[in-house]
Amino acid sequence: MFVNPEVVAALRADPAATSLLPSLDLAYGDPGRAAAMDRFYAQFVRPRDLVFDVGAHVGDRTGSFRRLDARVVAVEPQPLCVRTIRALYGGDEQVAVVEAACGAATGVLELHINSANPTISTVSSHFIQATDGADNWQGEVWDARLDVPATTLDVLIATHGIPAFVKIDVEGFEDAVLAGLSHPLPALSFEFTTVERAVALRALDRATELGFTRFNLAVGDAMTLAEPAWLPATALATILDALPHSANSGDVYCRP
């Protein structure tokens, strides 16, 4: 269940994966970060749980969930990232890779690819508009487009079972992903950005409709919850509204 360093080295040496080098170094080059991630997710994930990693990118969260002995469905629409995940986890029978975007309905979505920074590729044109001219987003260009298959959380549940935890990181499409869910779940997280707070607030509203009542957040890549106690949705919304633009992004965590 642990990633083979030789596979990571081979990926780093692959000219086709040059744009992924920063992500690969961050994901697999810092044992301390990996250990902190495992400690953090252990509050949501137990051995033999099923976890959905929606927007898996290069699979650092998938790796953490596997180190916690969970089964993982890794959902990712970018062909280069899918190839990377399969290289890293293809021999692991407890990892299922779904090459698709996740949204409100099945069908086809247009993926806007940032070739230089694939981690912020997105199916949301509104996200791209929101970043235009914004601090911390200067120079980002979505220079390629690709039609990709779309699935939903409900379809994934029908295929793989009900997950104990769902991680959603899809660059401004989190509300649409939650619109494709009708099942109550034990816990989930969704990314927020300060350039599109409205998306996070809609996702928060949808999480409330799904029966979640307790919320917290982590800012940036911090592997710790920002608030000492779990909060109602209204209080979490106030915090999201008050975050400085420089906070940039983070994740909201939801419990029933």
TORMAR-715207 format. One record per residue (C-alpha): residue number from 1; residue in one letter; x, y, z negated. Coordinates in nm, 3 decimals. Layout:
NUM | a | X | Y | Z
...
This chain:
1 | m | 0.000 | 0.000 | 0.000
2 | f | 0.305 | 0.227 | -0.019
3 | v | 0.423 | 0.398 | 0.297
4 | n | 0.738 | 0.253 | 0.447
5 | p | 1.010 | 0.524 | 0.453
6 | e | 1.142 | 0.379 | 0.777
7 | v | 0.806 | 0.444 | 0.943
8 | v | 0.810 | 0.804 | 0.819
9 | a | 1.166 | 0.844 | 0.951
10 | a | 1.060 | 0.705 | 1.289
11 | l | 0.769 | 0.949 | 1.306
12 | r | 0.997 | 1.239 | 1.216
13 | a | 1.229 | 1.141 | 1.500
14 | d | 0.947 | 1.122 | 1.754
15 | p | 0.953 | 1.433 | 1.978
16 | a | 0.575 | 1.403 | 2.025
17 | a | 0.526 | 1.453 | 1.651
18 | t | 0.737 | 1.769 | 1.617
19 | s | 0.437 | 1.983 | 1.521
20 | l | 0.360 | 1.743 | 1.235
21 | l | 0.705 | 1.762 | 1.074
22 | p | 0.607 | 2.021 | 0.809
23 | s | 0.303 | 1.812 | 0.716
24 | l | 0.501 | 1.489 | 0.708
25 | d | 0.770 | 1.648 | 0.490
26 | l | 0.509 | 1.786 | 0.250
27 | a | 0.309 | 1.463 | 0.242
28 | y | 0.589 | 1.210 | 0.214
29 | g | 0.902 | 1.400 | 0.114
30 | d | 0.821 | 1.496 | -0.244
31 | p | 0.771 | 1.211 | -0.493
32 | g | 0.680 | 1.459 | -0.766
33 | r | 0.394 | 1.599 | -0.560
34 | a | 0.272 | 1.248 | -0.484
35 | a | 0.277 | 1.156 | -0.854
36 | a | 0.085 | 1.472 | -0.944
37 | m | -0.171 | 1.393 | -0.674
38 | d | -0.220 | 1.044 | -0.813
39 | r | -0.271 | 1.175 | -1.167
40 | f | -0.522 | 1.428 | -1.041
41 | y | -0.732 | 1.192 | -0.828
42 | a | -0.731 | 0.923 | -1.098
43 | q | -1.013 | 1.117 | -1.267
44 | f | -1.233 | 1.046 | -0.963
45 | v | -1.098 | 0.720 | -0.821
46 | r | -1.064 | 0.381 | -0.989
47 | p | -0.917 | 0.053 | -0.864
48 | r | -1.128 | -0.114 | -0.593
49 | d | -1.338 | 0.199 | -0.537
50 | l | -1.430 | 0.298 | -0.183
51 | v | -1.313 | 0.648 | -0.083
52 | f | -1.378 | 0.850 | 0.232
53 | d | -1.090 | 1.076 | 0.340
54 | v | -1.268 | 1.312 | 0.582
55 | g | -1.013 | 1.521 | 0.767
56 | a | -0.729 | 1.283 | 0.683
57 | h | -0.466 | 1.467 | 0.893
58 | v | -0.139 | 1.276 | 0.823
59 | g | -0.284 | 1.072 | 0.539
60 | d | -0.126 | 1.205 | 0.221
61 | r | -0.459 | 1.175 | 0.036
62 | t | -0.515 | 0.834 | 0.192
63 | g | -0.178 | 0.734 | 0.047
64 | s | -0.275 | 0.860 | -0.297
65 | f | -0.607 | 0.675 | -0.290
66 | r | -0.427 | 0.355 | -0.193
67 | r | -0.173 | 0.397 | -0.473
68 | l | -0.478 | 0.414 | -0.700
69 | d | -0.584 | 0.079 | -0.548
70 | a | -0.890 | 0.215 | -0.369
71 | r | -1.019 | 0.114 | -0.028
72 | v | -1.010 | 0.406 | 0.215
73 | v | -1.198 | 0.513 | 0.525
74 | a | -0.976 | 0.776 | 0.690
75 | v | -1.171 | 0.999 | 0.929
76 | e | -0.969 | 1.215 | 1.169
77 | p | -1.041 | 1.344 | 1.522
78 | q | -0.694 | 1.454 | 1.635
79 | p | -0.527 | 1.185 | 1.849
80 | l | -0.175 | 1.271 | 1.730
81 | c | -0.280 | 1.256 | 1.366
82 | v | -0.472 | 0.931 | 1.422
83 | r | -0.163 | 0.778 | 1.580
84 | t | 0.037 | 0.888 | 1.277
85 | i | -0.213 | 0.743 | 1.028
86 | r | -0.220 | 0.415 | 1.215
87 | a | 0.159 | 0.400 | 1.218
88 | l | 0.167 | 0.459 | 0.843
89 | y | -0.130 | 0.249 | 0.734
90 | g | -0.210 | 0.022 | 1.026
91 | g | -0.083 | -0.281 | 0.842
92 | d | -0.301 | -0.214 | 0.539
93 | e | -0.628 | -0.405 | 0.553
94 | q | -0.773 | -0.172 | 0.289
95 | v | -0.753 | 0.132 | 0.521
96 | a | -1.009 | 0.176 | 0.801
97 | v | -0.932 | 0.454 | 1.049
98 | v | -1.225 | 0.630 | 1.219
99 | e | -1.117 | 0.847 | 1.512
100 | a | -1.395 | 1.105 | 1.504
101 | a | -1.502 | 1.439 | 1.367
102 | c | -1.759 | 1.439 | 1.090
103 | g | -2.060 | 1.667 | 1.108
104 | a | -2.434 | 1.703 | 1.074
105 | a | -2.521 | 1.463 | 1.358
106 | t | -2.368 | 1.201 | 1.581
107 | g | -2.269 | 1.286 | 1.937
108 | v | -1.977 | 1.489 | 2.069
109 | l | -1.803 | 1.795 | 1.923
110 | e | -1.545 | 2.025 | 2.077
111 | l | -1.222 | 2.018 | 1.879
112 | h | -1.009 | 2.334 | 1.893
113 | i | -0.649 | 2.223 | 1.851
114 | n | -0.373 | 2.440 | 1.709
115 | s | -0.078 | 2.267 | 1.873
116 | a | 0.181 | 2.442 | 1.658
117 | n | -0.008 | 2.389 | 1.332
118 | p | -0.239 | 2.087 | 1.371
119 | t | -0.349 | 2.097 | 1.008
120 | i | -0.586 | 2.385 | 1.093
121 | s | -0.739 | 2.237 | 1.406
122 | t | -1.116 | 2.264 | 1.380
123 | v | -1.450 | 2.201 | 1.546
124 | s | -1.578 | 2.533 | 1.410
125 | s | -1.553 | 2.827 | 1.650
126 | h | -1.675 | 3.050 | 1.365
127 | f | -1.368 | 2.953 | 1.162
128 | i | -1.141 | 3.067 | 1.445
129 | q | -1.328 | 3.397 | 1.469
130 | a | -1.301 | 3.448 | 1.093
131 | t | -0.923 | 3.407 | 1.097
132 | d | -0.871 | 3.655 | 1.380
133 | g | -0.660 | 3.938 | 1.240
134 | a | -0.688 | 3.814 | 0.882
135 | d | -0.395 | 3.827 | 0.643
136 | n | -0.218 | 3.490 | 0.608
137 | w | -0.349 | 3.383 | 0.950
138 | q | -0.144 | 3.602 | 1.183
139 | g | -0.006 | 3.427 | 1.488
140 | e | -0.230 | 3.122 | 1.468
141 | v | -0.346 | 3.011 | 1.813
142 | w | -0.593 | 2.739 | 1.902
143 | d | -0.453 | 2.663 | 2.246
144 | a | -0.621 | 2.337 | 2.346
145 | r | -0.968 | 2.190 | 2.341
146 | l | -1.081 | 1.830 | 2.334
147 | d | -1.423 | 1.666 | 2.321
148 | v | -1.428 | 1.416 | 2.034
149 | p | -1.690 | 1.174 | 1.905
150 | a | -1.890 | 1.292 | 1.605
151 | t | -2.010 | 1.083 | 1.315
152 | t | -2.185 | 1.162 | 0.987
153 | l | -2.137 | 1.066 | 0.625
154 | d | -2.465 | 0.875 | 0.641
155 | v | -2.337 | 0.670 | 0.937
156 | l | -2.010 | 0.602 | 0.757
157 | i | -2.204 | 0.490 | 0.450
158 | a | -2.423 | 0.259 | 0.660
159 | t | -2.107 | 0.106 | 0.809
160 | h | -1.870 | 0.091 | 0.513
161 | g | -2.078 | 0.129 | 0.197
162 | i | -2.135 | 0.401 | -0.062
163 | p | -1.808 | 0.568 | -0.165
164 | a | -1.714 | 0.658 | -0.520
165 | f | -1.547 | 0.973 | -0.392
166 | v | -1.544 | 1.173 | -0.068
167 | k | -1.272 | 1.425 | 0.017
168 | i | -1.376 | 1.675 | 0.287
169 | d | -1.115 | 1.902 | 0.449
170 | v | -1.233 | 2.010 | 0.793
171 | e | -1.145 | 2.379 | 0.835
172 | g | -1.472 | 2.566 | 0.812
173 | f | -1.708 | 2.279 | 0.894
174 | e | -1.763 | 2.152 | 0.540
175 | d | -2.126 | 2.264 | 0.524
176 | a | -2.204 | 2.071 | 0.844
177 | v | -2.040 | 1.758 | 0.703
178 | l | -2.258 | 1.777 | 0.393
179 | a | -2.564 | 1.833 | 0.612
180 | g | -2.499 | 1.482 | 0.745
181 | l | -2.526 | 1.330 | 0.398
182 | s | -2.851 | 1.224 | 0.231
183 | h | -2.718 | 0.976 | -0.029
184 | p | -2.637 | 1.071 | -0.388
185 | l | -2.270 | 1.008 | -0.466
186 | p | -2.061 | 0.989 | -0.785
187 | a | -1.823 | 1.270 | -0.678
188 | l | -1.692 | 1.463 | -0.382
189 | s | -1.472 | 1.758 | -0.292
190 | f | -1.482 | 2.007 | -0.009
191 | e | -1.229 | 2.264 | 0.102
192 | f | -1.300 | 2.637 | 0.089
193 | t | -1.119 | 2.929 | 0.251
194 | t | -1.137 | 3.294 | 0.155
195 | v | -1.190 | 3.394 | 0.519
196 | e | -1.515 | 3.194 | 0.528
197 | r | -1.662 | 3.199 | 0.180
198 | a | -2.012 | 3.174 | 0.327
199 | v | -1.934 | 2.821 | 0.448
200 | a | -1.829 | 2.722 | 0.097
201 | l | -2.141 | 2.875 | -0.053
202 | r | -2.362 | 2.686 | 0.193
203 | a | -2.174 | 2.367 | 0.110
204 | l | -2.226 | 2.440 | -0.260
205 | d | -2.599 | 2.486 | -0.201
206 | r | -2.614 | 2.157 | -0.012
207 | a | -2.423 | 1.979 | -0.288
208 | t | -2.682 | 2.107 | -0.535
209 | e | -2.962 | 1.975 | -0.312
210 | l | -2.787 | 1.637 | -0.315
211 | g | -2.807 | 1.624 | -0.694
212 | f | -2.468 | 1.755 | -0.800
213 | t | -2.490 | 1.974 | -1.110
214 | r | -2.132 | 2.018 | -1.232
215 | f | -1.860 | 2.195 | -1.037
216 | n | -1.494 | 2.295 | -1.062
217 | l | -1.222 | 2.404 | -0.824
218 | a | -0.853 | 2.381 | -0.750
219 | v | -0.683 | 2.674 | -0.578
220 | g | -0.429 | 2.615 | -0.304
221 | d | -0.247 | 2.285 | -0.327
222 | a | -0.264 | 2.276 | -0.706
223 | m | -0.324 | 1.930 | -0.847
224 | t | -0.519 | 2.061 | -1.141
225 | l | -0.867 | 2.198 | -1.199
226 | a | -0.876 | 2.575 | -1.243
227 | e | -1.157 | 2.588 | -1.499
228 | p | -1.134 | 2.422 | -1.843
229 | a | -1.498 | 2.310 | -1.827
230 | w | -1.727 | 2.196 | -1.547
231 | l | -1.965 | 2.472 | -1.442
232 | p | -2.311 | 2.509 | -1.288
233 | a | -2.330 | 2.603 | -0.921
234 | t | -2.415 | 2.968 | -0.992
235 | a | -2.103 | 3.015 | -1.201
236 | l | -1.883 | 2.843 | -0.945
237 | a | -2.029 | 3.063 | -0.669
238 | t | -1.940 | 3.373 | -0.870
239 | i | -1.582 | 3.252 | -0.903
240 | l | -1.556 | 3.183 | -0.530
241 | d | -1.686 | 3.532 | -0.452
242 | a | -1.434 | 3.689 | -0.689
243 | l | -1.123 | 3.508 | -0.564
244 | p | -0.871 | 3.742 | -0.401
245 | h | -0.818 | 3.698 | -0.029
246 | s | -0.460 | 3.593 | -0.106
247 | a | -0.589 | 3.274 | -0.272
248 | n | -0.648 | 3.161 | 0.086
249 | s | -0.791 | 2.816 | 0.026
250 | g | -0.859 | 2.539 | -0.220
251 | d | -1.114 | 2.270 | -0.298
252 | v | -1.444 | 2.258 | -0.483
253 | y | -1.513 | 1.941 | -0.686
254 | c | -1.865 | 1.819 | -0.747
255 | r | -2.015 | 1.577 | -1.000
256 | p | -2.378 | 1.481 | -1.068
